[in-house]
Amino acid sequence: MTGNVVAALVAFAISLISGKWIIPALLRLKIGQTVRDDGPQSHLKKNGTPTMGGVIFLLGFTIAALLFAGKSPYILPIVLLTLGFGLIGFLDDFIKVVLKRSMGLHAWQKMLGQFVITGVFAWYMVNYSGISLEMSLPFTDGMMWNPGALAIPLMFFIILGTVNGTNFTDGLDGLASSVTVVVALFFAAVSVRIGVEITPAMMAMAGALMGFLFYNAYPASVFMGDTGSLALGGLVAGAAYVLQMPLFIVLVGFIYLIEVLSVILQVSYFKLTHGKRIFKMAPIHHHFEKCGYTETKVVTGFTIVTILLCLIAYIAI
């Protein structure tokens, strides 16, 4: 328990301190966010806010988690999956804000990178992890499901869905950070409960994100960018697979799920009806803003929902 607390505190301190020099550096390099003109008018003032701030909490997380990687073989693959997706996000951000190519990586380039990272993780899980790809079923008192030949395709679907869900969640000050702190703490508690030692890594991310929230909470002085949001998806998916709990992402990562589904539904309905919309704006956090909820209320509400669903998921183990 002492080691877990140390991991959280080390990550928190590194994240908090590094932000003091990383944010000014981003400002000097003019690495600023461009806000959508069709979004909530209150967001227009965020134009020019530094992005790519995910490097702040990834620095704290990586250092703190690696301090304990020697004590558990399960920490390193989670760290590598997190950093792998973070690298894709970094390249996307760099191209958008530094090279001034508004679309960043081409869609096929981003998807190819995500498939490669997921494939490497799948190869490790099958050949070296010693962890079965059986999945724990919620609310069944520990029953496991063996997906058989579907295991690898399902892994790709779950990991890529989670990663892109966290990416869409990063649209309000502190939203993705706050939700993922709760999810990381959930996986830390489960790790202690079932004895699969990834707790230091989960506590490290929770601590790193708390330090990052000092700068990312409303009004944000830095955004995490794809660098951070894709990395968070990698962390959540990696932890879920190491704990054999990918099906629990539907519960604990419900916000990620509803965010990406809202975009899919909005785009599909718009095309089918030639211009009609289900939501006032997608992803769904913008819909609530358009309905009159303040940014902080939406973040608070989504975080509370995540807390409640994590409590239900803990009971469902």
C-alpha positions as CSV (number, residue, x, y, z in Angstrom):
1,M,0.0,0.0,0.0
2,T,2.9,2.4,0.8
3,G,4.4,1.8,-2.7
4,N,1.0,2.5,-4.3
5,V,0.8,5.8,-2.5
6,V,4.4,6.7,-3.4
7,A,3.6,6.0,-7.0
8,A,0.7,8.4,-7.0
9,L,2.6,11.1,-5.1
10,V,5.7,10.8,-7.4
11,A,3.5,11.1,-10.5
12,F,1.5,13.9,-9.0
13,A,4.7,15.9,-8.2
14,I,6.3,15.3,-11.5
15,S,3.1,16.3,-13.4
16,L,2.6,19.4,-11.3
17,I,6.2,20.6,-11.5
18,S,6.8,19.8,-15.1
19,G,3.7,21.8,-16.1
20,K,5.4,24.9,-14.8
21,W,7.9,24.8,-17.6
22,I,6.2,22.7,-20.3
23,I,3.2,25.1,-20.6
24,P,5.4,28.2,-21.1
25,A,7.4,26.2,-23.7
26,L,4.3,25.3,-25.6
27,L,3.3,29.0,-25.5
28,R,6.6,30.1,-26.9
29,L,6.4,27.5,-29.7
30,K,2.9,28.8,-30.4
31,I,1.4,25.3,-30.1
32,G,-2.2,26.5,-29.7
33,Q,-5.6,24.9,-30.1
34,T,-7.9,26.0,-32.9
35,V,-11.5,25.9,-31.7
36,R,-14.4,24.9,-34.0
37,D,-16.4,27.9,-35.2
38,D,-19.7,25.9,-35.1
39,G,-19.2,24.9,-31.4
40,P,-20.5,26.6,-28.3
41,Q,-19.7,30.3,-28.4
42,S,-18.1,30.2,-25.0
43,H,-15.3,28.0,-26.4
44,L,-14.1,30.7,-28.9
45,K,-12.1,32.3,-26.1
46,K,-10.1,29.1,-25.9
47,N,-8.4,29.7,-29.3
48,G,-4.7,29.7,-28.8
49,T,-4.7,27.7,-25.6
50,P,-1.6,25.4,-25.6
51,T,-2.3,21.9,-26.6
52,M,-0.2,18.6,-26.6
53,G,-0.3,19.0,-22.8
54,G,-0.7,15.2,-22.5
55,V,3.1,15.1,-22.3
56,I,2.8,16.6,-18.8
57,F,0.9,13.7,-17.2
58,L,2.6,11.1,-19.4
59,L,5.9,12.1,-18.0
60,G,4.8,11.8,-14.4
61,F,2.9,8.5,-15.2
62,T,5.8,6.9,-17.0
63,I,8.5,7.7,-14.5
64,A,6.4,6.7,-11.5
65,A,5.1,3.5,-13.1
66,L,8.5,2.3,-14.3
67,L,9.8,2.7,-10.7
68,F,7.7,-0.3,-9.9
69,A,7.8,-2.2,-13.2
70,G,10.4,-4.6,-11.8
71,K,8.0,-5.8,-9.2
72,S,5.3,-6.9,-11.7
73,P,5.5,-8.2,-15.3
74,Y,2.1,-6.7,-16.0
75,I,3.0,-3.0,-15.6
76,L,5.4,-2.6,-18.6
77,P,2.9,-3.7,-21.3
78,I,0.3,-1.3,-20.0
79,V,2.9,1.5,-20.0
80,L,4.0,0.6,-23.6
81,L,0.4,0.5,-24.8
82,T,-0.3,3.9,-23.2
83,L,2.9,5.4,-24.7
84,G,2.3,3.8,-28.1
85,F,-1.1,5.4,-28.5
86,G,0.3,8.6,-27.0
87,L,3.0,8.7,-29.7
88,I,0.3,8.4,-32.5
89,G,-1.5,11.3,-30.8
90,F,1.7,13.3,-30.5
91,L,2.4,12.9,-34.2
92,D,-1.2,14.0,-35.0
93,D,-0.9,17.1,-32.8
94,F,2.5,18.0,-34.1
95,I,1.4,17.9,-37.7
96,K,-1.7,20.0,-36.9
97,V,-0.3,22.7,-34.7
98,V,3.4,22.8,-35.6
99,L,3.4,21.9,-39.3
100,K,0.0,23.7,-39.7
101,R,-1.7,20.9,-41.6
102,S,-5.2,21.2,-40.1
103,M,-6.2,17.6,-40.5
104,G,-3.1,16.2,-38.8
105,L,-2.4,12.6,-39.7
106,H,-4.4,11.3,-42.6
107,A,-7.2,9.0,-41.3
108,W,-5.5,5.9,-42.8
109,Q,-2.2,6.8,-41.2
110,K,-3.8,7.2,-37.8
111,M,-5.8,3.9,-38.1
112,L,-2.7,2.1,-39.4
113,G,-0.7,3.3,-36.4
114,Q,-3.5,2.2,-34.0
115,F,-3.7,-1.2,-35.6
116,V,0.1,-1.7,-35.3
117,I,0.1,-0.7,-31.6
118,T,-2.9,-3.0,-30.9
119,G,-1.3,-5.8,-32.9
120,V,1.9,-5.6,-30.9
121,F,-0.1,-5.7,-27.6
122,A,-2.1,-8.7,-28.9
123,W,1.1,-10.5,-29.8
124,Y,2.5,-9.9,-26.3
125,M,-0.7,-11.0,-24.6
126,V,-0.9,-14.2,-26.6
127,N,2.8,-15.2,-26.5
128,Y,4.4,-13.7,-23.3
129,S,1.8,-12.4,-20.8
130,G,0.7,-15.7,-19.4
131,I,-2.8,-14.2,-19.2
132,S,-5.7,-16.0,-20.8
133,L,-7.9,-14.0,-23.2
134,E,-10.9,-15.3,-21.3
135,M,-13.1,-12.4,-20.1
136,S,-14.8,-12.0,-16.7
137,L,-18.5,-11.6,-17.1
138,P,-20.1,-8.9,-14.9
139,F,-22.8,-9.9,-12.4
140,T,-22.0,-13.6,-12.7
141,D,-20.0,-14.2,-9.5
142,G,-16.7,-14.7,-11.4
143,M,-17.8,-16.6,-14.4
144,M,-15.4,-16.4,-17.4
145,W,-16.2,-16.3,-21.1
146,N,-13.8,-17.8,-23.7
147,P,-14.4,-16.0,-27.0
148,G,-12.3,-18.6,-28.9
149,A,-11.5,-17.6,-32.4
150,L,-13.1,-14.2,-31.8
151,A,-10.6,-13.3,-29.1
152,I,-8.2,-11.3,-31.3
153,P,-10.8,-9.5,-33.5
154,L,-12.7,-8.6,-30.3
155,M,-9.5,-7.3,-28.7
156,F,-8.9,-5.0,-31.7
157,F,-12.5,-3.8,-31.6
158,I,-12.5,-3.1,-27.8
159,I,-9.1,-1.4,-27.7
160,L,-9.6,0.8,-30.8
161,G,-13.2,1.6,-29.6
162,T,-11.9,2.6,-26.1
163,V,-9.0,4.7,-27.5
164,N,-11.2,6.6,-29.9
165,G,-13.9,7.0,-27.2
166,T,-11.4,8.7,-24.9
167,N,-10.3,10.9,-27.8
168,F,-13.9,12.2,-28.3
169,T,-14.3,12.7,-24.5
170,D,-11.5,15.2,-24.5
171,G,-13.6,18.2,-25.5
172,L,-14.3,20.1,-22.2
173,D,-11.8,21.5,-19.7
174,G,-10.9,18.6,-17.3
175,L,-13.5,16.1,-18.7
176,A,-11.2,13.3,-20.0
177,S,-8.8,13.9,-17.0
178,S,-11.5,13.7,-14.3
179,V,-13.3,10.7,-15.8
180,T,-10.1,8.8,-16.2
181,V,-8.9,9.5,-12.7
182,V,-12.0,7.6,-11.5
183,V,-11.5,4.8,-13.9
184,A,-7.8,4.4,-13.0
185,L,-8.7,4.3,-9.3
186,F,-11.3,1.6,-10.1
187,F,-8.7,-0.6,-11.8
188,A,-6.3,0.1,-8.9
189,A,-8.9,-1.2,-6.4
190,V,-9.7,-4.3,-8.5
191,S,-6.0,-5.0,-8.9
192,V,-5.6,-5.1,-5.1
193,R,-8.8,-7.2,-4.8
194,I,-7.9,-9.9,-7.3
195,G,-4.1,-9.9,-6.8
196,V,-2.9,-9.0,-10.3
197,E,-0.3,-6.3,-9.4
198,I,-0.9,-3.3,-11.7
199,T,-1.9,-1.0,-8.8
200,P,1.2,1.2,-9.0
201,A,0.6,2.0,-12.6
202,M,-3.0,2.8,-12.0
203,M,-2.2,5.0,-9.0
204,A,0.6,6.6,-11.0
205,M,-1.9,7.7,-13.7
206,A,-4.4,8.8,-11.2
207,G,-1.7,11.0,-9.5
208,A,-0.4,12.3,-12.7
209,L,-3.8,13.3,-13.9
210,M,-4.5,15.0,-10.6
211,G,-1.4,17.1,-11.1
212,F,-2.4,17.8,-14.7
213,L,-5.9,18.9,-13.6
214,F,-4.2,21.8,-11.8
215,Y,-3.7,23.2,-15.3
216,N,-6.5,21.5,-17.2
217,A,-9.5,22.2,-15.0
218,Y,-11.8,25.0,-16.0
219,P,-10.6,27.5,-17.2
220,A,-7.9,25.3,-18.7
221,S,-4.4,26.8,-19.3
222,V,-3.5,23.7,-21.4
223,F,-5.3,21.0,-23.3
224,M,-4.0,17.4,-23.4
225,G,-4.6,17.1,-27.2
226,D,-4.6,13.7,-28.9
227,T,-1.2,13.1,-27.2
228,G,-3.1,12.7,-24.0
229,S,-6.5,11.4,-25.0
230,L,-5.3,8.5,-27.1
231,A,-2.8,7.6,-24.4
232,L,-5.6,7.4,-21.8
233,G,-7.5,5.0,-24.0
234,G,-4.5,2.8,-24.2
235,L,-4.1,2.8,-20.4
236,V,-7.8,1.9,-19.8
237,A,-7.9,-0.8,-22.5
238,G,-4.5,-2.3,-21.4
239,A,-5.5,-2.4,-17.7
240,A,-8.8,-4.0,-18.6
241,Y,-7.1,-6.8,-20.6
242,V,-4.4,-7.5,-18.1
243,L,-7.2,-7.9,-15.4
244,Q,-9.3,-9.9,-17.9
245,M,-12.1,-7.3,-17.6
246,P,-12.5,-5.8,-21.1
247,L,-16.3,-6.3,-20.9
248,F,-16.3,-4.0,-17.8
249,I,-15.3,-1.1,-20.0
250,V,-18.9,-0.8,-21.0
251,L,-19.7,0.1,-17.4
252,V,-16.6,2.0,-16.1
253,G,-16.0,3.6,-19.5
254,F,-19.6,4.4,-20.2
255,I,-18.8,8.1,-20.9
256,Y,-16.2,7.1,-23.5
257,L,-18.8,4.8,-25.1
258,I,-21.6,7.3,-25.2
259,E,-19.2,10.0,-26.6
260,V,-18.1,7.9,-29.6
261,L,-21.7,6.5,-30.1
262,S,-23.1,10.0,-30.2
263,V,-20.7,10.9,-33.0
264,I,-21.5,7.7,-35.0
265,L,-25.2,8.2,-34.6
266,Q,-25.1,11.9,-35.4
267,V,-23.1,11.4,-38.6
268,S,-25.1,8.4,-39.7
269,Y,-28.5,10.1,-39.1
270,F,-27.3,13.2,-40.8
271,K,-26.4,11.3,-43.9
272,L,-29.5,9.2,-44.0
273,T,-31.9,12.1,-43.5
274,H,-29.9,14.6,-45.6
275,G,-29.2,17.1,-42.9
276,K,-31.2,16.3,-39.8
277,R,-29.6,15.8,-36.5
278,I,-30.3,13.7,-33.4
279,F,-28.2,15.9,-31.0
280,K,-27.8,19.6,-31.1
281,M,-24.1,18.9,-31.4
282,A,-21.8,15.9,-31.1
283,P,-19.9,14.6,-29.2
284,I,-22.7,14.5,-26.6
285,H,-21.0,16.8,-24.1
286,H,-21.5,19.6,-26.6
287,H,-25.2,18.7,-26.8
288,F,-25.6,19.3,-23.1
289,E,-23.8,22.6,-23.4
290,K,-26.2,23.6,-26.2
291,C,-29.0,22.7,-23.9
292,G,-27.8,25.4,-21.4
293,Y,-25.6,23.4,-19.0
294,T,-22.3,25.1,-18.1
295,E,-19.1,23.4,-19.0
296,T,-18.3,22.7,-15.3
297,K,-21.7,21.2,-14.7
298,V,-21.3,18.8,-17.6
299,V,-17.8,17.7,-16.4
300,T,-19.1,17.3,-12.9
301,G,-22.1,15.3,-14.0
302,F,-20.1,13.0,-16.3
303,T,-17.6,12.4,-13.5
304,I,-20.4,11.6,-11.0
305,V,-21.9,9.1,-13.5
306,T,-18.5,7.4,-13.8
307,I,-18.1,7.2,-10.0
308,L,-21.5,5.5,-9.7
309,L,-20.9,3.1,-12.5
310,C,-17.5,2.2,-11.1
311,L,-19.1,1.4,-7.8
312,I,-21.7,-0.8,-9.6
313,A,-18.9,-2.5,-11.6
314,Y,-16.9,-3.2,-8.4
315,I,-20.0,-5.0,-7.1
316,A,-20.4,-6.8,-10.4
317,I,-17.0,-8.5,-10.2
